[in-house]
Amino acid sequence: MSNLVLEQYETGKLNLKGTLGNLTSEETALLQKLWRRLFGSFEKPTHGISATTAPSPAPSVKRSSRPRADASSRAATPQPEPSASTYSGLSGWFGLSSKSKSEVELADSNPTPYNEIVGQVADESSLPPTFAAESRPTTIRDAFWAAVQGDHPDVLLLRFLRARKWKVDDALDMLLACLRWRLDEEIDWLVWVGESELNYALMQSGIGAIHKMDRLGQPILYIPVRLNDPRAQPADQMVEYTIYLMEVSRILLHPPVEKVCLVFDTTDMSISNMDWTFFKTFLHYLEHYYPECLGLVLIYNASWVFNSLWKLIRPLLDPVVASKVQFVNSAAELQKFIDPENLPVEYGGNDAFKYKYVLPQPDENKAMFDEDGRKHAAEARSEACNEFEAVTRRWVGIDSAAEDLAKDLDNSSRQKAADALVEASKGLDKYVRARTLYHRTRAIDDKGRFHGN
C-alpha cells in the first residue's frame, strides 16, 4: 500500500488534496472548465449520450426480477428459464468456476428461500408505492441533477476529475458514461423500491454489512466471502444487491469523509465462494460509476486460496485502487485502521455487533404515498438546483458581467446555494427513497447522518 494511504492512519488525518475546500488555484480552474463543458451538454437528450463515451463495459446481465414501472412493486416477477450463459460463473459473489444447470437446480432444492424477495416477506404496509416512472430524466441536465442526489455538486465533479488525473475532457466523458449507466440500470427505480425488490436471503446473509467507522471516520463495509454461495441466486439479483450497497454507501458520505473502508474477510473461504466474472463487474462499477469512493481495502486473514487468486486479481485493479489494498492477518493489525471499540468481537475488537437483518416496518415509507408532499419537495429542490446552476454559471464566467464574476470569486454565494440544495435534497429524500436497514436501526438519523450503530 502506498505511503500516502498509510500516512493518513499514522497521523489520524485524511488526505484532502483535490477535495471540496482544498483545491489549488489550478484545480479550481479545471473544475470551472469542467462545469463549462457540462453546461454545454445540459440541454442534450439523454438518448443522445453516445455509447462511444462509455468505457468498455464489464460483463453484465439483464435484471429479470425488475418489474415494469407500471407493475406493482409488491408482486415478484416470474423468473424466465435461464440461458446457458447464466451458468457461466455469473451467478454469485466473486466465484471462479462455471456452474452447470444441474448444480443450480440442486441449489434451488435447498430450503434457504433464495427465490424470495423482501417484498414477499415484509408486511404490505411497509412497502413503497409503485414507482413514479414519469420522473425519469429526459435531458442530460435532468440526469445530472438526479445523480447528484444529496451531494454538493462539486463533490461529484471532483470525483471524476481526480479519477481522470484532472483531464477535463476525460472526466466529462466518464461522467456522461456514468449518467448513461444510471439510466440504463434504472438506479432511480432501485433507490425507490429499495430492499423490497432485493433477494431476502442475501439481505439476511450479512454479505455486505455496513457498521461503524474506521480511524479516519470512513464507514466500514464488511464482506465475509465464506457466506457466499455462488449457486444460490441469479446474477441479476447479485448485481441489484451490489448497486444497493453502493447507493447506501453514498448517502453515508459527507465532506470531509468521502470514501468507505472495505474489509474483505477471507476467513474459511474456499474456491467455491468466488465468482471471477462478477468480481470484474464489481471492479468495473467501482472504478467507472462510483469513482473515488474507496478509501481503503483490508484483506483480512488471507488464505492460500486467496493468495493464489490475488495473482490473477492484482493486474485487473486500477493502480490507484491497488495502492489502497492492505493485507492484515490479526486483530492487532486491524486495529491500526479500526479502533477496538468500533471493531466487532469476531475480528478481535470490543464491539458486540452481530449482523441481523430487520425487515421493513409498517408505515416506514408512508411519506412516499404523499403525492402532494413529494410534489412540493421536488419543486423546492428544482428551485435549489436552478439557483445553484445560476450562481455557478456566473462563477465560471458564463452569461455574467465582469462585476458579477468579481462578486462571486469568493464563492460565498455558491456555498449558500449549495447548502440550500443539500437541505432541499434531504427534504425530498423520504419521498423518493425507500427506507433502508440503516434507517431502521438508526445508523442513519433523520438528517441523513451516519452514526454507524
Protein Blocks (a to p, Z undefined) as FASTA:
>chain_A
ZZklmmmmmnopacfehiahiacfklmmmmmmmmmmmmmmmmpcfklpcfklpccddddd
ddfkbccfkbcfkbccddddddfklmnopacghiabdcdfklmmmmmmpmblfkbcfklm
mcfklpccdddfklpcfbfklmmmmmnmmacfklmmmmmmmmnoopaklmmmmmmmmmmm
mmmnommlmmmnmmmlpcfklmmnopapaedjdfkopacddddfklpcfklpcfklmmmm
mmmmmmmmmmmpccfbfbdcddddfehiafklpcfklmmmmmmmmmmmmghkafbdcdeh
iafklmmmmmmmmmmpcfklmmmpccdfbfklmmmmmcfklpcfklopabfbdcdddddd
ehklmmmmmmmlmmmmmmmmmmmmmmmmmmmmmmnopaiafklmmmmmnommmmmmmmmm
mmmmmmmmmmmpccdfklmnomacfkopaehZZ
